[in-house]
């Protein structure tokens, strides 16, 4: 009788003795290294899986959990002939949920329809419908006139003072003549109960119309609409090659009141902070947009885009309200938990929402609360386009912030892994991230001159610098006590100062993209107190003041705190 070891040896198939890549059969892969069914993660995202074990290649590259799939055989049992089956309702409604069916979008399919069985349904009581009812949704391109040529009407729609709506303008839009005292309170996102609202993959909200709101009837609204496209959309489309917020969102706003009011609200607020535009106009549009959000569908990507815009408005509105309530940030977090596909408006909104969440996490020194395990999140270093590389830097900063401000102390191995990722990003990134002009700082200039030609490269490099700053500050290898503590702290402070100078140099010399200044302010807020030379302090304060004056981003609280840390208040009192 053979022993147990011999029996196991005899039971092993011949290919079990070959290495994964045998020189005898170079293209042979043993069966035991391949699953018989795709992983759950790949099947959920409708992606082809190579079924490798212990993890498939896609999950390894994306840095996410690879869930094992199980294969179930159907039952061979049959139902008896006298089986009684329940009868379906006489009136059934089948809704097409094909992804990306949006009327009027130049990048997506425009078919939009519903199937109604056993019932004649008409969207308009005066119109009849057949069993297959395709609503005629005109493309916004058929209605939009050039925003550079606003519609002029016989009756005056604007006052003699440019930028201030008149009573006729308010009456035409249904705005109240009385000045609002405050913005609406936090909204609650609900699932609508209108069964006949058309669907386009993401269920549309009740305020989605089959007719276009464009062209606008008011000259003032046209100016606000144009101001958003020319001045504000660039702040949102930093890492988006398709520029959804500049090109797609304005067209979607033609059929979505919530989105249109959000656009007009943020444009009015930005103008009120940078010019003498009426500040109450923004409140009116903001409140109307909030009313639309109260009955919105959580799956509508138009609503997600509106919340992103309103969150940007909320960041600008701190000087008016006196505090940041983070109300719309909760909506961003709620929408960010849903599935999304790359290249869609929802995915573009997710990346903007992640940068907004990072901004609050830095200022308040807390973890990033947005879900970072989406399929669109890429933590690999494989060759790809520059926009993906910038988003990888954003995700890296979010992971670093979660390490620094986590609920529990993170092990040093986690710091070393993040530092290695930071170094690897810098080594493997494309050469296109190098500036086209660089001039080192001199005794007269506190920051180096660094010129870029793409906002995508600016945001990627600046977020990578912020990640290095936080890793340097939270370096666990620096001794807390002992003779080497002072030297280690001086070395750390010197590195932080150099990184902040580089961060500010990118912001100062690339002001054509305002977010470069916003990101520089984040670094100043966290590490500006380590600058002890008065000329450097003056330069940092000037960046904060210019950001608030030219771009409507509040920095007064940061200025006051830094001046207190530097002892300016004591000098002024003397």
Secondary structure, DSSP 8 states (H G I E B T S, - for coil): ---HHHHHHHHS-GGGGS-TT-SSSTT---GGGB-SS--HHHHHTT-----BSSS-HHHHHHT-----------------TT-------S-EEEE---TT--TT-TTS-----EEEES----SSTTS---SEE------GGGT---TTS----SS--B-SSTT-B-HHHHHHHT--SS--SS------------TTS-BSSSB--TTB-SS---S-S-HHHHHHHHHIIIIIGGGT-TT-TT-IIIIIHHHHHTTBHHHHHHHHHHHHHHHHHHSS--HHHHHHHHHHHHHHHHT--TT-HHHHHHHHHHHHHHHHTHHHHSS---HHHHHHHHHTTS---TTSHHHHHHHHHHHHHHHHHHHHT----S----TT---------HHHHHHHHHHHHHHHHHHHT-SS---HHHHHHHHHHHHHHHHHS-GGGS-SEEE---SS-SS-EEE-S-HHHHHHHHHHHHHHHHHHHT-TTS-SSSTTHHHHHHHHHHHHHHHHHHHHHHHHTTTTSTHHHHHHHHHHHHHGGG---HHHHHHHHHHHHHHHHHH----HHHHHHHHHHHTHHHHHH-
